[in-house]
Amino acid sequence: MKATLSIALRWLVKAILFVFVLASLNFLLIQLVPGDPALVFAGSSGAADQQMINQIRAEFHLDRPVWAQYIDYILRTARFDLGTSFQHGRPVWDMIAERLGATLLLTGSAWGLSIAVGVALGLVSMRYVGRWPDMLVSSLALFLYAAPSFWLGLIFVLVFSIWLGWLPAFGVGTIGVEHSMLGAVLDKLRHLILPALTLATFYIAIYARLMRGGLLAVAQLDHIKTARAKGVPQIRIVTHHMIRGAILPVVTYLGFHATTLISGAVLVETVFAWPGLGRLTFDAILQRNYPLLMGILLVTSVLVILLNALTDLLLRAVDPRTGVSA
């Protein structure tokens, strides 16, 4: 119990330090971006005169020295205050909270789908190693690894939405249609399938190859050979002995891929008009809405930290000998 509390405390301290460093880097990078956000905001409002620009700078404290803006930003962030959006005049946290659920649903679904399908394909590939199912899975993994996600997304829309008409192409739900609670859930799931599959394809390819290699390596260990010699059924050997050892590299890579999974959601959400943080980030970049952009970067960074912590816990559950890094 004490060891677990000690590990959790060290994780918390590291997370706080990491968030502080990342918030500082976010502020620095935004300051290095060319252009004046007050001028952009005033121009989009149709009143780009000097008086209006000065008023905007004063309202958002852009007229203060950079060091004063930095201290104010760090203190506000420590109070969980992410500031106010330039264009919308709304608290950044409120805007992020409205979109966070959609992004978590998309990335969580893609994460689970990539693990399930990747592990299953790795099992099939190992079971028929050197035969046509193995070659088929290897070719599919290579294709999914090399194909750009936005291209796959467009292909999925063309095939499953336009040609076959099985799934909706865009949005998070059908507009203008009344649903029961179950109907609303099923409708959202139908809209989720294509973007989640598009986001998961790259990781399916990686996990399939990792699982295949891990299973082939574990199959050569002495305790697996002993189990075969004792006449233990193959299915029991695979499920009770081989998977646990072979899945360790897959779980390890889950934490590494947390960042790319969330960043990849930006492109996928844009392609499928999914109302998540990805679309909000894209709009914030176009509008030079720096408070909103810094808030999104900070929140997604915290999500990455949490996903890495979850990965360490999964590693401990799969193999307690690994422990939890601290």
Secondary structure, DSSP 4 states (H G I P E B T S, - for coil): -HHHHHHHHHHHHHHHHHHHHHHHHHHHHHHHSSS-HHHHHHHHTT---HHHHHHHHHHTTTTS-HHHHHHHHHHHHHTT---B-TTT-SBHHHHHHHHHHHHHHHHHHHHHHHHHHHHHHHHHHHHTTTSHHHHHHHHHHHHHHHS-HHHHHHHHIIIIIIIS--S--SSSS-TT----HHHHHHHHHHHHHHHHHHHHHHHHHHHHHHHHHHHHHHTTSHHHHHHHHTT--HHHHIIIIIHHHHTHHHHHHHHHHHHHHHHHHHHHHHHTT--SHHHHHHHHHHHT-HHHHHHHHHHHHHHHHHHHHHHHHHHHHH-GGG----
